[in-house]
Amino acid sequence: MKTILLAACLTLVAAQAQAISRYDPTRLSCGKVQSTIARQGAVILRYQSNRVPGLPLYDRYVQSQRFCTIGEVRTRAYVPSADTKSCPVYNCKRRDNEHFRHRFIRRH
């Protein structure tokens, strides 16, 4: 029983260590958004859509390719910040192999 309790406690501590921080980029300068991502490696940025009032938008933004999973690539993205409407950041997206598939199918 003590072993199970100890294992449960260690699992909880590990889960908390892997928790990802969440920020509202519209409350930070663009430089602060970028430095926060660089310092933490990966963060979730959540903000309100400009096109659809009341619609929250969020995604995971990363410092480098090593924070992406297999099959994903780091791509440029833009988020609003306190001092600009388009702060350049990076997120991970699934690799789009569709055009490779079409080229391969057409050739053979």
N, C-alpha and C positions, 0 to 999 in steps of 0.2 A: 504494500500500500504506500509506503514511504517513497519507493522508487517511482511509482506512478505519479505521485504528487510532485516529486522533484522534476520529473520529465515534463509535466504540465507547466510548471513554473518556468522552466528553461525555454519551452516553446513559446510561452507568452512573452518573455523577454526578447527572444529572437524576432518575433513578429513585430514588436514595437520598434526594434532597431531598424527594421526594413520599411517602416511606415514612410510614406512620401509626403513632403510638406506641400501645403496648398496656399496659394497667394492670389490676391486680386491685383493684376498688373496695373489697373487704372489708379491705384493708390501709390504706385511706385514710379520713379523716373525710369526711362528706358535703360539707362546705365545700371540702375539698381536691379532691374529685372534680369539683365544679362549677367551681372556679377553674382546674383543669387543662384542662377542656373549653373554658372561656372563653379561656384563654391560647393553646391550640393549635388551636382551631377545630373539630377533629374528632379523636376518639380511639376506640380499640377497648377496651371493657371486657369482661373475661373473669372468670367466677366460677363456683362450683359451684352446681348446682340444690339447692334445699331440699327439693323434692318427690321427686326421683330421685337418690339418693346416687351419686356418681361421675360424674354427667352434667355436662359443662362447658357453660355457656351463654355466649354472647358476641354482641355487636352493635356497630355503629358509632354513636356518640353525638356530637351536633353542637351547636355554639354558636348557630347561626342558620340560617334558611332557605337562605341562600346556599351552604351546604355540602351541600344536597340536590340531586339531579339533576332534570332535567325530568320531570314526571309524579309527583314525590314531594312530600310535605308534611311539615313538621316536626311531630311529635306528642309529647305528654308521655309519659314512660316513668319507671319506678322501678327502681332497682338497690339491692342491699344495700351498706352501707358499714360501716366499723368502728364507727360510733356510732349507726347507725339501720338498720332493716330496709327502709325505703323512702325512698331518697334521690331526689328529683325531678330528672330530666334530660330531654333531648330526643333523639329519633332520627328518621330519615327513613323514611317508609312510603309505599308506592304509594297514590295517591289512589283511594278507593273510589267509583267511579262507578256501582256496581250499582243503588243506589236511584234515581239519575237515569234510568237506562236503563229501569227498570220503570215509572216515572211517565210517561216519554215513550211507551212502548209501549202503556200502558193508555189514554192520551188519544187516540191516533190509530188 
